[in-house]
Amino acid sequence: MTRIKVCGITRIADALQAVKYGADFLGFIFADSPRRVSVEQAARIIAEIPDSIGKVGVFLNHPYDFVKEIIKETGINYLQFHGSESPEYCQEFRLPVIKAFRVRDEKSLVGLGCYQTAVYLLDSFHPDRAGGTGKTFDWQLAAKAAEYGKIIIAGGLNEENVQKAIHLTRPFAVDVSSGIEKSPGIKDKLKMKRFIEKAKDR
Ligand SMILES: O=C(O)c1ccccc1NCC(=O)[C@H](O)[C@H](O)COP(=O)(O)O
C-alpha cells in the first residue's frame, strides 16, 4: 500500500488528525517557508505523536551542526534534504535520509544515482520557491528515478489527482502539503481526510 506523508505540520491538532486518518509520515519544515516551525513547536508536536509514525525534518542546505541540534532537540527520526546537499553530506547522518530532487526536466535527475539514501522525493521545480509550490511535474519522469530506489511523489497533489499519480508512478509514498491546506501551515480537516482516503484506496 502507498504510504502517505503529510508535510508542513505546524499544529498539534493537524498532526493528530493526520495520524487518525492514516498518515504514515509527518513533515516539519525548518527551512525558510510560511510553514516553518520552531524547534520548540516541533518538539511539542512530536511528543504527542505515536512512535509508529515517521517524523521527518525538512532542511534546505543547512549546516551539519544545525541539523544535529534539531535531531537532538525534537525527536525527528527522518531527514529530508530539499536543497543541493551532496551525497557525502547526506551520509554524515545516522538517521534515514529522504533526498529531494526538484524536477523540471530529465536533466533534473542527473546525479540521483550518486546518493545512497533511503528514499528519493520528487518535487516540482519552481524558480522562486523550494517547496510547497502546489504545482505538479511531469510524472512520466518518475520512472527514471524509480530505477534507483524507492520514490515519494510530491508537488501539487490533492484529492483530485492523487490516484492518477499513484497509478502512473507506483511510488513508495505520496507527499502532500498545500493541497490539503486552508492557508499555509494550517491544514483543512476535510481535505486531509479525503486525500488520505483516496490515496489508500489505490
Ligand atoms: O512546503 C514548503 O513550504 C517548503 C519550503 C521549503 C522547502 C521545502 C518545503 N516543502 C517540502 C515538502 O516536502 C512539501 O510537502 C512538497 O514541496 C510538496 O508541497 P505541495 O506542492 O504544496 O504539496
The ligand as a Tripos MOL2 file, in Angstrom:
@<TRIPOS>MOLECULE
LIG
   23    23     1     0     0
SMALL
NO_CHARGES

@<TRIPOS>ATOM
      1 O1          6.4510   23.3920    1.8760 O.co2     1 LIG1
      2 C1          7.2600   24.3060    1.9790 C.2       1 LIG1
      3 O2          6.8950   25.4660    2.2480 O.co2     1 LIG1
      4 C2          8.7310   24.0470    1.7720 C.ar      1 LIG1
      5 C3          9.6140   25.1200    1.8010 C.ar      1 LIG1
      6 C4         10.9720   24.9010    1.6350 C.ar      1 LIG1
      7 C5         11.4610   23.6220    1.4220 C.ar      1 LIG1
      8 C6         10.5800   22.5470    1.3820 C.ar      1 LIG1
      9 C7          9.2220   22.7400    1.5500 C.ar      1 LIG1
     10 N1          8.3230   21.6830    1.4790 N.pl3     1 LIG1
     11 C8          8.7480   20.3490    1.2820 C.3       1 LIG1
     12 C9          7.7160   19.3200    1.0710 C.2       1 LIG1
     13 O3          8.0170   18.1410    1.2760 O.2       1 LIG1
     14 C10         6.3450   19.6490    0.5030 C.3       1 LIG1
     15 O4          5.4340   18.7640    1.0140 O.3       1 LIG1
     16 C11         6.4400   19.4980   -1.0230 C.3       1 LIG1
     17 O5          7.1820   20.5740   -1.5240 O.3       1 LIG1
     18 C12         5.0450   19.4630   -1.7040 C.3       1 LIG1
     19 O6          4.3300   20.6240   -1.4690 O.3       1 LIG1
     20 P1          2.9030   20.8820   -2.1820 P.3       1 LIG1
     21 O7          3.1450   21.1070   -3.6400 O.co2     1 LIG1
     22 O8          2.3590   22.0940   -1.5110 O.co2     1 LIG1
     23 O9          2.0510   19.6690   -1.9000 O.co2     1 LIG1
@<TRIPOS>BOND
     1     1     2 2
     2     2     3 1
     3     2     4 1
     4     4     5 ar
     5     4     9 ar
     6     5     6 ar
     7     6     7 ar
     8     7     8 ar
     9     8     9 ar
    10     9    10 1
    11    10    11 1
    12    11    12 1
    13    12    13 2
    14    12    14 1
    15    14    15 1
    16    14    16 1
    17    16    17 1
    18    16    18 1
    19    18    19 1
    20    19    20 1
    21    20    21 2
    22    20    22 1
    23    20    23 1
@<TRIPOS>SUBSTRUCTURE
     1 LIG1         1 GROUP 0 **** ****
